[in-house]
């Protein structure tokens, strides 16, 4: 599994914004759809809340893209 570390300078970033920021998706609409469809895991649990606050140390996994993003 590919692991990419994404550094943020704020306290948190919303899950849908993270997917765009990390260039996993091209648009917020696409992020919304894959989150809603249950394709995103947040700390190993499926997350369907696009506004979920992701903080440093959290791990977001996109199953179909086989990509893991760690906020450091």
Secondary structure as UniProt FT lines:
FT   STRAND          2..6
FT   STRAND          12..14
FT   HELIX           15..21
FT   TURN            22..23
FT   HELIX           28..36
FT   TURN            37..38
FT   STRAND          40..42
FT   TURN            43..44
FT   STRAND          45..46
FT   TURN            50..51
FT   STRAND          53..55
FT   TURN            56..57
FT   STRAND          59..62
FT   TURN            63..66
FT   STRAND          67..71
//
